[in-house]
Structure formats: structure tokens, C-alpha cells
């Protein structure tokens, strides 16, 4: 007789705690969304800076080539290659952050539906 009462009490307690758990999930998802948006802004800023540096290196390389300074032109070419790798890395990070943002938004919508 005591076991069924304890089971009912445990079930009632679990049901009472569900809304708080869902609220915490929504809060965590909202924080994740904010962080993802911050990361996306930073990735776009990094991409823009790397593209600007690459354009500058290209301009300097062309100037070195016109002057016949092939050694410096080669250095500029290497810097351009480095900037290109950085751009590709930043674009991969941007894509990952966009996927995370999409996933977090979807999870928040689901948590809000479950909360109701």
C-alpha cells in the first residue's frame, strides 16, 4: 500500500517539475542562439578582413612584378595563399555556426511547444 502511494507522489512531483525543466531548456537555447549570432558576426568580420588583406597582397604583388622584384612578389604570393586558407577556414566556421543557429532555433521552438 505504501509503494503505490510513493509512486503516485513521485509521479506528481515529476509532473510539477516539468515546466521548470522546459523553461531552463528554452533559456539555454536562447543563450546558444545569442552566442551563435555573435560567432557568425565575428566570422563575417574575419572573412572581410582576410579578403581585404588578400586584395592588398595582390596589389603589392602586381607592383613588385612591374618593378621586376620577383623575390618580393613570391613573398606576396605566399601571403595571399595564407590569407586564402584563412578565408576558407573562416567560411567553414561560419557555415558550422549557421547550422548551430538553425538547430538551436528549432530546439527552442520545440521546447516552447512542449511547455504549453
C-alpha positions as CSV (number, residue, x, y, z in Angstrom):
1,X,0.0,0.0,0.0
2,X,2.9,2.3,0.7
3,X,4.6,1.6,-2.6
4,X,1.6,2.8,-4.8
5,X,1.4,6.0,-2.7
6,X,5.1,6.7,-3.1
7,X,4.9,6.0,-6.9
8,X,1.9,8.5,-7.2
9,X,3.8,11.1,-5.1
10,X,6.9,10.7,-7.3
11,X,4.8,11.0,-10.5
12,X,3.1,14.1,-9.2
13,X,6.5,15.6,-8.2
14,X,7.9,14.8,-11.7
15,X,4.9,16.5,-13.4
16,X,5.3,19.6,-11.2
17,X,9.0,19.9,-12.2
18,X,8.4,19.6,-16.0
19,X,7.6,23.3,-16.7
20,X,10.7,24.4,-14.9
21,X,12.8,22.0,-16.9
22,X,11.3,23.2,-20.1
23,X,11.9,26.8,-19.1
24,X,15.6,26.0,-18.5
25,X,15.8,24.4,-21.9
26,X,14.3,27.5,-23.6
27,X,16.7,29.7,-21.7
28,X,19.7,27.6,-22.7
29,X,18.6,27.6,-26.3
30,X,18.2,31.3,-26.2
31,X,21.7,31.7,-24.8
32,X,23.0,29.4,-27.5
33,X,21.3,31.4,-30.2
34,X,22.9,34.6,-28.9
35,X,26.3,33.0,-28.9
36,X,25.8,31.6,-32.4
37,X,24.8,35.0,-33.7
38,X,27.9,36.6,-32.1
39,X,30.1,33.9,-33.6
40,X,28.5,34.5,-37.1
41,X,29.2,38.2,-36.8
42,X,32.8,37.6,-35.8
43,X,33.3,35.0,-38.7
44,X,32.0,37.5,-41.2
45,X,34.2,40.2,-39.8
46,X,37.3,37.9,-40.1
47,X,36.4,36.9,-43.6
48,X,36.1,40.6,-44.6
49,X,39.5,41.4,-43.0
50,X,41.2,38.4,-44.7
51,X,39.7,39.4,-48.1
52,X,40.9,42.9,-47.6
53,X,44.4,41.7,-46.7
54,X,44.4,39.4,-49.8
55,X,43.5,42.3,-52.1
56,X,46.3,44.3,-50.6
57,X,48.8,41.4,-51.1
58,X,47.6,41.0,-54.7
59,X,48.1,44.8,-55.3
60,X,51.6,44.6,-53.8
61,X,52.4,41.5,-55.8
62,X,51.5,43.2,-59.0
63,X,53.6,46.3,-58.1
64,X,56.6,44.0,-57.3
65,X,56.1,42.2,-60.7
66,X,56.1,45.5,-62.6
67,X,59.3,46.6,-60.8
68,X,60.9,43.2,-61.6
69,X,61.2,42.3,-57.9
70,X,60.3,38.7,-58.2
71,X,61.5,37.7,-54.8
72,X,59.1,40.1,-53.1
73,X,56.4,39.1,-55.5
74,X,56.8,35.5,-54.4
75,X,56.5,36.5,-50.7
76,X,53.3,38.4,-51.5
77,X,52.0,35.3,-53.4
78,X,52.7,33.2,-50.3
79,X,50.9,35.7,-48.1
80,X,47.9,35.6,-50.5
81,X,47.9,31.8,-50.2
82,X,47.9,32.1,-46.4
83,X,45.0,34.6,-46.5
84,X,43.1,32.3,-48.8
85,X,43.5,29.4,-46.4
86,X,42.2,31.6,-43.6
87,X,39.2,32.7,-45.6
88,X,38.3,29.0,-46.3
89,X,38.7,28.2,-42.6
90,X,36.5,31.2,-41.6
91,X,33.9,30.2,-44.1
92,X,33.8,26.6,-42.7
93,X,33.4,28.1,-39.2
94,X,30.6,30.4,-40.5
95,X,28.8,27.5,-42.1
96,X,29.1,25.5,-38.8
97,X,27.8,28.4,-36.8
98,X,24.8,28.9,-39.1
99,X,23.9,25.2,-38.8
100,X,24.2,25.5,-35.0
101,X,22.0,28.6,-35.0
102,X,19.4,26.8,-37.1
103,X,19.4,23.8,-34.8
104,X,19.1,25.9,-31.7
105,X,16.2,27.9,-33.1
106,X,14.5,24.6,-34.0
107,X,15.1,23.2,-30.5
108,X,13.8,26.4,-28.8
109,X,10.6,26.2,-30.9
110,X,10.1,22.5,-29.9
111,X,10.7,23.3,-26.2
112,X,8.2,26.2,-26.3
113,X,5.6,23.8,-27.9
114,X,6.3,21.2,-25.2
115,X,6.0,23.9,-22.5
116,X,2.4,24.7,-23.5
